[in-house]
Amino acid sequence: MITAFVMIQTQADSIPECAERISEIDGISEVYSVAGDWDLIAVARVRHHEDLAEVIANKLSKVRGVTETSTHIAFRAYSQHDLDAAFSLGLE
């Protein structure tokens, strides 16, 4: 599974509508409204790199109100859950 984080700029008056439309795209698992330089961050999860082009370039970037995107592909996930499993001896 390939995970990508998409930073999204929208027209100021369409943030909630853009978030809703983006969340309905197949391949988008989550959309967050955020503070800072970007209006939204979407999490894309797809099986193949080529699928990112369909999800991001052909669908997400064409949502009315989206003005700019920047995509960051994840190489590896680190979470406390993953680290606990990696170092667990199986003892409770």
C-alpha positions as CSV (number, residue, x, y, z in Angstrom):
1,M,0.0,0.0,0.0
2,I,1.3,3.4,-1.0
3,T,0.5,6.4,1.3
4,A,0.8,10.0,0.2
5,F,0.0,13.2,2.1
6,V,-1.5,15.9,-0.1
7,M,-1.3,19.5,1.1
8,I,-4.1,21.5,-0.5
9,Q,-4.8,25.2,-0.9
10,T,-8.4,26.2,-1.7
11,Q,-10.3,29.3,-2.3
12,A,-11.0,30.8,1.1
13,D,-14.7,30.5,1.0
14,S,-14.8,26.8,-0.1
15,I,-12.7,24.9,2.4
16,P,-15.5,22.8,3.9
17,E,-17.0,22.0,0.4
18,C,-13.7,21.1,-1.0
19,A,-12.9,18.8,2.0
20,E,-16.3,17.1,1.6
21,R,-15.8,16.5,-2.2
22,I,-12.2,15.3,-1.7
23,S,-13.2,12.9,1.0
24,E,-15.6,11.2,-1.5
25,I,-12.8,10.4,-3.9
26,D,-11.8,6.7,-4.1
27,G,-8.3,6.4,-2.8
28,I,-8.6,9.3,-0.3
29,S,-8.9,7.8,3.2
30,E,-8.9,11.0,5.3
31,V,-9.1,14.8,4.9
32,Y,-8.1,17.3,7.6
33,S,-8.6,21.0,7.8
34,V,-5.5,22.5,9.3
35,A,-3.9,25.7,10.5
36,G,-0.8,27.0,8.8
37,D,0.3,27.4,5.2
38,W,-2.2,24.9,3.8
39,D,-6.0,24.7,4.1
40,L,-6.4,20.9,4.0
41,I,-4.3,17.8,4.2
42,A,-5.6,14.7,2.5
43,V,-4.3,11.1,3.0
44,A,-4.2,9.0,-0.2
45,R,-3.8,5.3,0.1
46,V,-3.4,3.3,-3.2
47,R,-2.0,0.0,-4.4
48,H,0.3,1.3,-7.2
49,H,2.2,4.5,-7.8
50,E,0.3,5.0,-11.1
51,D,-2.9,5.1,-9.1
52,L,-1.7,8.3,-7.4
53,A,-1.9,10.1,-10.8
54,E,-5.5,9.1,-11.1
55,V,-6.4,10.1,-7.5
56,I,-4.4,13.3,-7.2
57,A,-3.9,14.7,-10.7
58,N,-7.1,13.5,-12.4
59,K,-9.5,13.9,-9.5
60,L,-8.4,15.8,-6.4
61,S,-6.7,18.7,-8.2
62,K,-9.8,19.1,-10.4
63,V,-12.2,19.6,-7.5
64,R,-13.8,23.0,-7.8
65,G,-12.1,25.4,-5.3
66,V,-8.8,23.6,-5.2
67,T,-6.1,26.1,-6.2
68,E,-2.8,24.3,-5.4
69,T,-1.5,20.9,-4.2
70,S,1.8,19.5,-3.0
71,T,2.1,15.7,-2.6
72,H,4.5,13.9,-0.3
73,I,4.9,10.2,-0.7
74,A,5.6,8.2,2.5
75,F,8.4,5.7,2.5
76,R,7.8,4.1,5.9
77,A,5.4,4.4,8.7
78,Y,6.5,4.8,12.3
79,S,4.0,4.7,15.2
80,Q,4.1,3.6,18.8
81,H,2.0,0.6,17.8
82,D,4.5,-0.4,15.1
83,L,7.5,0.1,17.4
84,D,5.9,-1.9,20.3
85,A,5.2,-4.8,17.9
86,A,8.8,-4.8,16.5
87,F,10.4,-5.0,20.0
88,S,7.8,-7.2,21.6
89,L,9.0,-10.5,23.0
90,G,5.4,-11.8,23.1
91,L,5.2,-11.6,26.8
92,E,2.2,-9.9,28.4
